[in-house]
Amino acid sequence: MLTRRSFAAASAAALVPFSAQAQMRYPVPTVTLVTHSSPGGGSDVFLRELIKHLHPVMGVNFAVENVRGGSGATAVARVARARPDGSMFYATTPTYIQTTLLSRPEFGYDSLDPLAIVFLDPEVIYTRVESPFRTLADAVAHAKANPGRQRWGAANPASLERIAFEKMNRLIGARAAVVSHEGGGDLMINVLNGTLDLGIGEIQEIRAQLDANRIRLLGVVTEERLPDFPDLATAREQGVDLVVTKFRGLAGPKGMPDEIAAMWHDALRQVLASPAYKEQYAKESLVPALKGREEARRFTAEFAAEIAATLRELGVVR
């Protein structure tokens, strides 16, 4: 537990400019963070909140650039072609790995160099409040009794959420139509207007509608229940053996100096420990899991191998 004195010290440390602490100025004045997510989508929200806390620590200006198209491939290509001087990074999620494995674009996940893993991001399944489904078990029972009658929504075709729903389809024999979207904002609209029976996403991208009591959470696809939603049962508790691991991180062009990667690791460590940022990311059910450059490289390679195995199991790739 933080005492008042240690709390004040931690707060003060978070406000000390990064360049003063590291005795080294960041090499560029402005950093662009690129995401394939639409405005209001999970990665967009993640970046915009993160830069509020990074700016005073690193002493640079930040811009978020939403680059749509190609299930993330266009955004990855934008960053892969950038100078490796610390001026541009891509917001990583499992999508950039899956897009590479499914469509073999010119620039894949392996065209970028992982910089850091920042969070693990729990996925929840939800519906509109007018829906007759009160739990995931209700929705599953209806889907089993009426195969092919439900419509479920996920993010873009190569997203982890899309794969999760396809796997759930197979597990329960629902034959539900899984509809892809370019981002969480588009998906939310179709859940709210009744076009879709279920949606899947992260807490931060559905928070506004959840707080407005316009959507209902049906289940969480994690190993354990979320601390801030203790009454929300996991999919496994409701009879569906489905667990999804989603991460949020950053990657940059290949050839970036180790010194820049080290500066990022130090800055991210500081902001994750900041009481102000802790309060915010706790509201979004994000789990801090900071990994520096070398750890992030290993994590990404292992995750890619697991995703490739899952896609083969589903018969999507050979």
C-alpha positions, 0 to 999 in steps of 0.5 A: 500500500502506498503511504501519502509520502510515497504516493506523492514521491511517485506522482512527482517522479512521473512529472519529471521530464524524461530527458532530465531523468535519462540525461539524454534528449529524445532524438525527434520532437514529434512521434507519430503512433499509427493504428489500423483502428478506427476512431473510438476503436480499441487501439485508438483509445489505447494510444490517445490515453497513453500519450496523455501520460507519455508527453510530460515524461518523454518531453515530445509531442505525439500524434495518432494517425488512423490508417485504414485498409487491408485489415491492418496491412496498410498501417503496417506498411506505413510504419515499415517504410518509415525512418528508424529514428524513433519518429513512428511506431505501430500499435500492435495487437494480434491482428497484425500477426493474423493479417500476415498469416492469412493474406501474406501482405508485402509488409507483415508483422515480421517487417516491424521490430517489436518495441514493447508489450504494454498490456494484456487486454481482456475480451468480453462478449456483449449484446444490446440491453434490449436483447433477450439474452442475459448471459452467454449461456442464454445466447449459446442455448439459443444458437444451438437450438437455432443453428444459422440464425444468429449474427455475431460481430467482430473486428476486421477479418484477421482479428483475434476476435473474429478467430475467437467467434469462429472457434466458438461457432465450431465448439457449440455448432451454432453456424452463426454468421460472423460479420467483420468490421474495420473497427470497434466503432462500426461494430458497436453501431450494428450491435446497438441497432440490432443488426448483430446479436453479439459483439466481442471487444475490449472494455475500453472501446465499449466503455461509453455505451456500457456506462450509458446502460446501452449494452449488456456484458454476457461473458468474459473470455479469460482464464479468470473473472475480471476484478472490476466485474466480479459477477461476470462469468467466464465463457468456461464457467458458462459451458464454452471452452474458450479463452482469448489472450490479447495484447497491446504494444508498440513496434517500429521500423527495423534498424532502430537504435537500442538507445531509443528502445531503452528510452521507451522502456524507461518511459513506459515503466514510469507511466505505468507506475503513475497513479493517474494512469493506473486509475485510468487503465484499471477502469478499462480492465487493462492488465499491465505486462510491460516487456522491453525490446528483447522480451517483446521480440520473443513474446511476438514470435511465440504468439505468432507460432500459437496463432498459426497453429490455431488457424491450421486447427480451424482449417483456415491455413495449411 
